Amino acid sequence: MTTFTLSNPLRPAILAAARSDRMERTISRSKLTRKLVDRFVPGAAEADAMAAVRALVESGRFISVDYLGEDISHAGEAEETVRAYLSLLSAYRSLDLPATDGPAPLEVSIKLSALGQSLPGGEELALVNARTICAAAEQAGAWVNVDAEDHTTTDSTLRIVRELRREFPTVATVLQAYLHRTEADCRELAGPGSRIRLCKGAYKEPAEVAFQSKEEVDASYQRCLRVLMEGQGYPMVASHDPALIAAAQELAAETGRGSDDYEIQMLFGIRDGEQRRLVAEGGHVRTYVPFGNDWYGYFMRRIAERPANLTFFLRSLVSNN
């Protein structure tokens, strides 16, 4: 696996392609590349996402749906994002799932940047918009997860999450193990009722704030995971790494956690067979499902973020392991 210190020589070209309408049309029309995109992004429309959601729920998995739209330039676009989530949460009701005292099978993942965080007065705007989504989710019996973005947004994001949890205590957030600060953040946020999604992190961050090698990141992930498992919250283990998943299962057993006390999270279209196997063994698996008109930009940015992503996606296309 490529370390975080290695730069992607194709990054400038990929990011340029992400802004190219011509390239988007080319990829959309090509059967080969369209097949690749469809494997990891169900589609642009809510109906596409809901078709994927129904299939996943029927297979025994939980879901978290993300409406794609990270880059916005004015408050009107943030309002469009809110409307998309309200419509999605209304569609969740059609699933008619039985009430449960355990983890909520349905969730939405929101990016505060898409809710206006980076605009003038953006922290308050994002908080207001997030509150609207959280209220609708509560009515729909769904959870809300606040995604992490690059390290410059972390303090603002955690302030917003703390404020949201005053009214909506099940609101979760994401911590990225490659950041130096994350172990301390885990200790602070692992209290009763908390929900933390722990991932390795995918943004290209400087050495001043983030670990740079695979070994350092993996070691940090293990330390953070132990903190969360020994805490009083609900750890969400976001990883496709078999070694880290096995470590999570061992830590859960060691700390006396049952199947309702933590979950594994994976991306839509990645290691589908393994997701099914974990569910068959009695574990909880939540699948992250992205959709929206910005699928092309999302897909290209994921490839550009790390050199390993392109190979990883291509390998996953021909393997269901």
N, C-alpha and C positions, 0 to 999 in steps of 0.2 A: 504494500500500500504506500502511496506517495506521501511524504511528510509535508507538513504545512509550509516549510521553508522553501520548497521548490516552487518556483514561479511557473505559470502556465504560459509558454511562448505564444499560444494561440488566443490568449485572453483578449487582447485588444481587438482582434479580428472577430471573435465570437460576440463581444459586446457591441461592436459596430453592426454585426449581423442582427443582433437583437433589436436594433432600431431601424432596420431596413424593411419597409413594406414589401419590397420586391422579394427579399429572401423569405419573408413569412409566406408569401403566396407560393413560392417554389417548394418550401417544406410542406405546406398544407396539401399541395397537389401531388407530391411524390408518394407513391404507395409505400416505399420502403421507410422514409422518414415519418410519414403519417402513422404508420404502424407503430413506430417507436414512441411517438408522442402519445398515441392512444393508449399505450400500455401503462403510462404513468400519469396521464391526465384524462379523466373520463370524457371531458368535453367542455364546451364553453357555456352551455345552457344549464339552468337549474335541473331540468328534466334529466340531463345526462348524469349529473351528480346523484340525483335521487335514484336512478336506475342502479348505479353502483352501490349506493347505500343499502337499498333493499336486498341486493344479492349478498352483501357483506353481513348484514344483520341476520339474514336467513342462515348463513353459515356459522352463526354463533359468535361473530365478532362485534366489538363495539366500533364506533366510528367517530371521527372528528373531521368536519368539513371546513375547508378554507376557501373563501371567495377571493380569487386572485385580483390584486389591485394595489400593489405596494407603492407605486410612484404616482403621487397626486400633486397638483399644482394649485388647487383652490378648494374652498370649503364645499362647493357644489359637488365635487367628486366624492368627498367624504360622505355627503348625504346620500349619494347613489350607492355607496358601499353599505351604509346602514339599511337602506331599502332592500338591497339584495339579501342581507342577513335576515331581515324581518320576514321576507317572502320564504326564504329557506326554512326558517323555524316554523312558519305556518305549514309548510309542506311536511315537516317532521310529524305533525299530528296525524297525517294520513296513514302513518305506519301502525298506529293504534297498538303500541307496545304496552304490555302490562306494567303496572307500577312496581317498583322494586325498592327495597330498603338498602340495597347494595349500591355499587357504582352505577352511574347513569350510562346506559348504552349509547345515548346520543349526545354529541357535543359539537360546538362550533369553535374554530380557532380564528382569532382575530389578530390583525397586525395594526398596532396603533398608528403606524405611519400612514396606513390607508384610511384612518379615521381623523387625520389632520394633525398628528403630533408634531410634524416638522414645519407647519405653517405658523405665521405670527399668532401668538396666543394659543399655540397648538396644544399644549398640555391640557389646558382647560377644555378646549374643543374636543380633544380625543376622549377625555374623561366623560363629558356629556354624551358623546356618541356611544361610548362603550356602555354607559349606564342604560341607554335605550335598548341596546342589544341584550344586556344581561336581564333586564326586566322581561323581555319577550322570551328569552330562553327559560327563565323560571316558569313562566306560564306554560311553556311547551314541555316542561319536565326534562330539559336538557342542561348540560353543563356548558361553561365557557372557559376557554383557555386563551391566555394572552401570550402570543408568540414573542420570542426574542429576536432582535435584529442586531445590527453591529454595536460594538461596545460603547459608542458615544451615546446611545439611547438608553443604556441599562438603568441608570439612576432615575431618569424620568419614568421609564416603564414600571419600575418597582414602586415608585411613589403612587402612580395611578392604580396599580394592583392593590396596594395597601388601602387606598381610599375605596375602591370597588368592594373589597372584602368586608368593609364595615356594613354594607347593605346586602351583599351577595357573598356569603362566606365560602361558597364552594368554588369561587373563581380561582383558576389555576394560572400559573405562569411557567415559563421555560427558563432554565438556567443552562449555560453552556460550559461544559467541563474544561474547555481549553483556555478559558479566562482565568488569570491568576486569582481573581477575587472570589471565584465561585464557591470554593469550599467554605469560606466565611459566610457567603450568602446562604448556602445550604443550612449552616448551623443556625442562622438567624430565622430562616423561613420554614424550618422543619417542625414547627409547633403543632398543637392540636388542631385538626381540621384542615391543615394546609394541603394543597395539591401542587406538587412540583414535577414538571416534566424535565428530566435530565437528558440532554443530548451532548454530543461531542462538540458541535459548533461547525459551521460551514463557511463563515465569512473569512476573508483574508485579513487577519489582524496583525499589528506590529508586535515584535518580541517584548516590548515594554509592558504590554497588557496581556499577552497570550503565550501559552506554551507552543513551541514550534515543531516538535517532533512527535511522531506517532506514539513512541514509548512514553513521553511525558504526558501526552493527552490521555492515553489509556490509564496511566497511573493516577492522574487527577480524577478521571471518571470513577475509578474504583474507590478512591478516598471519599469523593462526594456521595457515591452510592451508599457507602457504609453509613455516612452521617444521616442520610435520608431514611435508610432502613432502621437505624437505631432511634430515629426521631418518632414523633407522634402523628405525623401526617400520612399522606397517601402518595407514595413514590410512583412515578410513571417513567418506566425505563425505555427511553427512545433509542433503540439501537438495532442494527441488523447483524451485529458482530456476535457469532455463536459463543465466544469466550465470555463476553460481557453479559449475555443473557444467562449463561450457566452460572456466572458469579452472582447475578441478581437472585436466581432461584436458591442458591446456597445461602446467601445472606438472609433471604426471606425465611428460610427454614431455621437458620441460626437465631434470628430475632423473634421467632414465634409468629410470623405473619402467615395468614391463610390466603386463599386465592382471592378473597374479597378485599385484601389489604394492600394490594399493589397491582400494577399491570405492565405488560410489555406493549410498546408502540412501534409500529413499522409503517412505511410509506405504501400507498396504493401501488400495486404492480411489482413490489419488491418482495422476493422470497415468499410467494403466496403459499407454497406447499408447507413451509415452516410455520407460517401463521396458522394454517389449518391444523398442523400437528400439535402446536402448543394449546390450541383450543380443545382438541380432542383429549388432551391430557388433563383438562380441567382448569387451565389457566385463562386469564383474561388478556385478550389481545385487542388493542384499539388501532384501527387503520386510519391513517391520515389521508384524506381525499381532497385534492385541490381541483377547483373548477373556475371557469370565468373567461371573459374575453381576453384577459391578459395572459392566457396560457402560453403563448409563444414567448413573451418576455420572461415569464417565470421559468420556462424550460431552458431557454438559452442562458439565463443567469445562473441556473443551477450547474450547467455544464462549465461555465466560465469561472465559477467560484474556486474550483479545485481541479488540478490536472487529472485526478483519479476519476472524476465524475463521468466523463465521456466514456471511458473504458468500462466503468461500473454499469452504466445504463445499457451499453451495448452488450455486455456480458449477460446482464439480467434478461435482455430481450430473448436470448436463445436458451436461457436456463430457468427452470421453475424451482430450483433448489433453495 
